[in-house]
Amino acid sequence: MTAPTTASTTGPLTGLRVLDLATLFAGPMAATLLGDFGAEVVKIEHPAKPDPSRGHGPSKDGVGLWWKMLGRNKRTMTLDLSRPGGRATLLRLAARTDVIIENFRPGTLEKWDLGWPELSAANPRLVLARVTGFGQFGPYAHRPGFGTLAEAMSGFAAITGEPDSPPTLPPFGLADSIAGLTTAYAVMTALAARERTGEGQVVDLALIEPILAALGPQPLWYDQLGHVQPRTGNRSPNNAPRGVYRTADATWVAVSTSAQSVAERVMHLVGRPELIDEPWFASGAGRAAHADVLDEAVGGWIAARTRGDVLAAFEKAEAAVAPVQDVRDVMADPQYQALDTVTTVDDPELGPLRMQNVLFRLSATPGAIRWAGRPHGADTEEVLTELGLTPGDLTALRAEGAL
């Protein structure tokens, strides 16, 4: 397959060179986010064991669709880092790279003599992002770690689900996604520090930490009050009415009343303005303590109307509501269409693909999806030739099994 020729010339990260050594989701997602805004990303995979994300989820014509998104804006090459030729080649690549992202179990790079001392000696300005389940040290550091474990350990599963039901894990890579976003932020922070010091550094990111930060002040509540947040289903302990409500046409809408003024508008809308005068209605916690009363008022009103009528009435009342949408609704949603949130990417293997666009819009230096995920090792010769390797060098690496 012909190598991509659409190089970024306007992205804010144009000129930044990134090696993606990671597999599955958090580390590769961070590299994808950098590539979306112009970074030159090279995905390095084992010659015989590609990134397992290539085989996750549905495929079309034998091509994994998840990889088409996760691998976008990356050139792909193969390299066995455990072999002498692979090690030497990685050090040559590191010498001209700004960022390396890896997620091997702690000690693996060191076993191959590719730890921080060796990498920083090859390039003192290098930023090495190490993404693991539990971090580089501590009693769990050498355990295998996945996002599911982080979702359980962090407290997320314990507060998710109905009160009388088991703890609930998300049906998608929540912890990995939060960690991927955080890794990209950490890399940019380390690069900003490099601008002042001239030196790179190591980013140590554990999957169990970003999701804990996203859960809010639970440790603070426990520390100061001994408070342990229970499972409350779709209800919030901080405000009401809040949750999902079934409409007359058997669809669902979500209602939020985080602001007092919105809660009052909802009560006027559903014909129960007398509840506003109750002393407990004046605070979110007070309303939450009377969620049964409020849910009955709101749920009954919504149940008598179609989703279209409910959405129109809430919008007219300037109250907060949204339809509960599945992916079919998302693809047709006019707001997502206006934002081009799901955009079309032309792919040589599968033709036009629709996938999520870059995460945010920049007015002067926007990001872009230049190409979707490439086949395993598609750009190996091109990348190594640019590095200065000769055809003889490539032949020797292949004979060794390093490519």
C-alpha positions, 0 to 999 in steps of 0.5 A: 500500500502506498505510504501516506503523502499528506503531511501536516504543515499547519498543525500546532504540533507539526515537527514533533516526532513521536514513537508509539511503542504501546499496545491496546488503548491508553498509550496508543490513544495518547499518540493518536491525540498528538498525531491529530494535531500534527505530530509525526507519529510512528507506530512500532509493533512486534513483527509477529505480534501486532498491537492486539487492538487490530483484532478488537471488536468488529472487522470488515473484510478482515480489517479491524475497524477499531484500529482504523481510528486508533491508528490514524495519523500514524505510520506503521513499522515493525521492530523486535526490541529484544534483538540486538539489531532492534535495540540498536535501531530503536536507539537510532530512532530515539536520537531524532525523536521528541517523545516515546510512549510505551506501556510494557510492564515495569522492567521490560525496557530495562531487560532489553537495555533500553531503559531511561539511562540508555534512551536519555543518553541517546537523546537528552531532550527525549520525553519518555511516557510510561503508561502502566496499570499501577505505575513504575513502583509500589507493591502492585507495579509488576502486576498485569494491569488493565482498565477494568482493574482501574475501574474497579480499584478506583471506586468507579464500579462501587458507585455505579449501578442500582443500590440493590444491584452489583457494582457495574463496570463500563462496557467500554474502555473508560479508564484507558480513555481517561488515561490516554487523555491524561498521557497526552496532557502529561507529554505536553507538560513535559515538553513545556518544561523542556522548553525551559530546561533543555532536558527531557524527563520520564512521565510515569502514568498509572491507569488507576490514578486519572480515573480516581481524579475524575471521580471527584472529591470522594477521598476528601469527603471520606477523610474529613467526614467518613462519608462513603458514596453509595450506589444511587443508580441514575440519581445524584446525591447532590440534586434532583430531579435528575435521571432518565425518564421514559416517554409515551413513545417508549424512548428515554430522555435525560434530565438534569437540574444542577442549577436551582433556577433550572430545577424551578423551571422544570417544576413550572413546566410539569405543573407542580410549582407548589413544590418550589415553596417547600423548604427542602427545595431550596438546595440540591441536597434537599431536593435529592432527599426528596427525589421520589416526590420529584421523580414522580412529578417529572416522570409522570409528566414525561410519560404522557408525552412523546419524546419530540414533545418533551424535548420541545417543551423543555427547550421552550422552558429553557430547562436542561434535557437531552435524548438518550441516544444510541449510535444510530441517533448520534450519527443523525444528530443535527448538533453533531452534524453541525460540529462535524463530530463524526467525520468522513475519512477516505481509506485505501483499504475500506473506502470512506470511513466515518469516525470521531473527528479530532477532539476540539477545534482550534481557530488558527492551527486546527487538527485533522485526520490525514489518514486512517490506521495503516496495515501492520508494518506498512511503512517500515522501509520508508521510516528506516530509510529516512533514518539512514539505513541502507538496503543491506542494513534492512536485509541484515535486520530481517535475517536477524528477525528484528523486522 
